[in-house]
Amino acid sequence: MTQTATELPAALQEIVDEFAELPPQDRLQLLLEFSNGLPELPSRFQDHPELLEPVPECQSPIFLVTEVEDDDTVRLYFSAPPEAPTTRGFAGILQEGLDGASADVVAGVPSDLPLRLSLTQAVSPLRLNGMSGMLSRIQRQVAEKTN
């Protein structure tokens, strides 16, 4: 099955569905669980923070970098402080939903992903804009590394 402009990759769709199935008051807790699940930054990036790109749209300091393997598999890495759980949660969603996907799949993720998470009542539009900033940087980096 090919992904259309409005469809999400299966892993991201599962996450979106998980948020939608919860009552609104429980969605923020799920976001915090994604925050706790964000993997540590590999030492090759911890030792060279200049390799990561800042995401100024986020209210908290977050940095990211993508790698595209020879088979077009995308790997995502994030650096976000523990005291920024919302930002870490968004990074965790993107990491879980897109890490290991193909470059084409990552490029095809629609820009309205943050709105699909059913979090508009739980977090501010400014925070959702931060997740949009992360996604656009990921997609740009992947495009630069595959062209």
PEDATA-V239933 format. One record per helix or strand of 3 or more residues. SS is the DSSP state (H for helix, E for strand). FROM is the first residue (numbers start at 1). LEN is the number of residues. If there is no record, write none. Layout:
SS,FROM,LEN / SS,FROM,LEN
This chain:
H,10,12 / H,24,13 / H,43,4 / H,49,3 / E,62,7 / E,73,8 / H,85,14 / H,103,5 / H,113,4 / H,125,22
